[in-house]
Amino acid sequence: MAGERKVAFTEDAARRVAAATLAYERGSRDMPPVMFRQAGGDDGEEPRLGTISVNWPKNGTTTVTQIKADGSAISPPVTFEATNYFATVTVPSGTRRVLCVFVGDRWLLVAAEC
């Protein structure tokens, strides 16, 4: 069918879809929330804002510490590995903010604080 796409669901999401479908079929107005969204990766990951405290060379991988959208820390800290295919990010002192997206099987740098 034109415009048809395959999608993958986590087990939890599939259960919510099934529950909402059953509730709808039974005429319930009290259906569980179900949200569909297109995200950065096949597993539903959204972009992550984070910080790095070391220079990150082009074609290198480093550990990123995730932060909230307002720049505040997440407790307990969340870290992830990401790859930089674009340009060296220099951190003369302190930290630099970065934005990463999940593509295929890894996190990739898409933006960095200058």
C-alpha positions as CSV (number, residue, x, y, z in Angstrom):
1,M,0.0,0.0,0.0
2,A,1.4,3.5,-0.9
3,G,2.9,5.3,2.1
4,E,3.0,2.1,4.2
5,R,6.0,1.7,6.5
6,K,7.3,-1.0,8.8
7,V,7.7,0.0,12.4
8,A,9.1,-1.7,15.4
9,F,7.7,-1.5,19.0
10,T,9.2,-2.3,22.3
11,E,7.3,-4.9,24.2
12,D,5.9,-2.3,26.6
13,A,4.7,-0.1,23.7
14,A,3.2,-3.1,21.9
15,R,1.2,-4.0,25.1
16,R,-0.1,-0.4,25.3
17,V,-1.2,-0.5,21.7
18,A,-2.9,-3.8,22.2
19,A,-4.7,-2.5,25.4
20,A,-5.8,0.6,23.6
21,T,-7.1,-1.4,20.7
22,L,-9.1,-3.7,23.0
23,A,-10.4,-0.8,25.0
24,Y,-11.5,1.0,21.8
25,E,-13.2,-2.2,20.5
26,R,-15.1,-2.5,23.8
27,G,-16.2,1.2,23.6
28,S,-14.2,2.3,26.6
29,R,-13.6,6.1,27.0
30,D,-10.9,5.3,29.5
31,M,-8.2,4.1,27.1
32,P,-4.5,3.9,28.1
33,P,-2.3,6.6,26.5
34,V,-0.6,5.5,23.3
35,M,1.8,7.8,21.5
36,F,3.4,7.3,18.1
37,R,6.5,9.4,17.2
38,Q,9.3,9.3,14.8
39,A,12.6,9.4,16.6
40,G,16.3,9.4,15.9
41,G,16.7,5.6,15.8
42,D,14.9,2.4,15.2
43,D,14.6,1.7,18.9
44,G,12.8,5.0,19.5
45,E,15.7,6.9,21.0
46,E,15.3,10.7,21.0
47,P,18.2,13.1,20.5
48,R,20.4,13.5,23.6
49,L,21.9,16.7,24.9
50,G,25.1,16.2,26.8
51,T,28.6,17.5,27.8
52,I,32.1,16.4,27.1
53,S,35.2,17.5,29.0
54,V,37.9,16.4,26.6
55,N,38.8,17.2,23.1
56,W,36.8,15.1,20.6
57,P,38.7,14.4,17.4
58,K,37.0,13.9,14.1
59,N,36.3,10.1,13.6
60,G,36.8,9.5,17.3
61,T,34.5,8.1,19.9
62,T,34.1,9.6,23.4
63,T,31.9,9.3,26.5
64,V,29.1,11.9,26.7
65,T,27.4,12.9,30.0
66,Q,23.7,13.4,29.3
67,I,22.1,16.6,30.6
68,K,18.6,18.0,30.8
69,A,17.3,20.5,28.1
70,D,17.9,23.4,30.6
71,G,21.5,22.4,31.0
72,S,21.2,20.9,34.5
73,A,22.6,17.6,35.5
74,I,20.7,14.3,35.5
75,S,21.0,12.4,38.8
76,P,22.3,9.8,38.9
77,P,24.5,10.7,35.9
78,V,23.7,9.0,32.5
79,T,26.6,8.5,30.1
80,F,26.8,7.0,26.6
81,E,29.4,6.5,23.9
82,A,29.1,8.6,20.7
83,T,31.1,8.9,17.5
84,N,32.1,12.2,15.8
85,Y,32.3,12.0,12.0
86,F,32.3,15.7,11.4
87,A,35.0,18.0,13.0
88,T,37.3,18.1,16.0
89,V,35.6,19.6,19.0
90,T,38.1,21.4,21.3
91,V,37.5,21.8,25.0
92,P,40.1,24.3,26.3
93,S,38.7,24.0,29.8
94,G,35.5,22.9,31.6
95,T,32.9,21.3,29.3
96,R,31.3,21.8,26.0
97,R,27.6,21.0,25.2
98,V,26.9,18.5,22.4
99,L,23.8,17.0,20.7
100,C,23.8,13.4,19.6
101,V,21.2,11.3,17.7
102,F,20.9,7.5,17.5
103,V,21.4,6.2,13.9
104,G,21.4,2.6,13.1
105,D,23.5,1.1,15.9
106,R,25.3,4.0,17.5
107,W,25.0,7.6,18.9
108,L,26.4,10.2,16.5
109,L,27.4,13.8,17.1
110,V,25.3,16.3,15.2
111,A,26.1,19.6,16.9
112,A,28.7,21.0,19.3
113,E,29.1,24.2,21.3
114,C,31.8,26.4,19.8
